[in-house]
Amino acid sequence: QNFLRLANVSFKTAKKSRITSATIQKYLTFFEDSFLIESAQRYDIRGKAYIETPKKYYFSDLGLRNARINFRQFEQTHSMENVIYNELRMRGYHVDVGVVPIAEKDAEGKQLEVDFVCNLGSSRYYIQSAYSLPDEAKRTQEIRPFRKIDDSFKKIIVTKDVVPPYYDEYGILTLNIYDFLLDPKSLEK
């Protein structure tokens, strides 16, 4: 609902349009039914329950998306996240967006996000998409949600940085995007 309200406000201010939230929801449903986009639900990892809104949407074909917007916006971080989502879905995983509530003093937000919670049978993986990990501060930011998860499922960072696969002192696997895409068994190693 928050997404729909924001989209509604955007249409009113930028486009001078009176499109309603119900209309936007219909459009999103039509796009999903035509396989142009897919939605990923938010999943509370600690509470082990789905959160109704807001969903996150991924394009099934980035080429169609880019052609439609005339190649005006090319955000490599979002594109890489979309590619990872599509690959996970192609491999048969059910993919959600993870939410980790936090209760720390002076916390920036009230929750952290794990880009992907992937399930296939009894296998579960938590995956973060990080375009680049140039320094320890960025790496700390990316692993922060993982450190708040109290289970033993595998936690993985996929980055565009050219690095060999390695595990850190917390047992978190860092994997290059190319290794991830070229090896269908890369998550299992």
Secondary structure, 3 states (H helix, E strand, C coil): CHHHHHHHHHHHHHCCCCCCHHHHHHHHHHHHHCCCEEEEEEEECCCCEEEEEEEEEEECCHHHHHHHCCCCCCCHHHHHHHHHHHHHHHCCCEEEEEEEECCCCCCCCCEEEEEEEEEECCEEEEEEEECCCCCHHHHHHHHHHHHCCCCCCEEEEEECCCCCCEECCCCCEEEEHHHHHHCCCHHHC
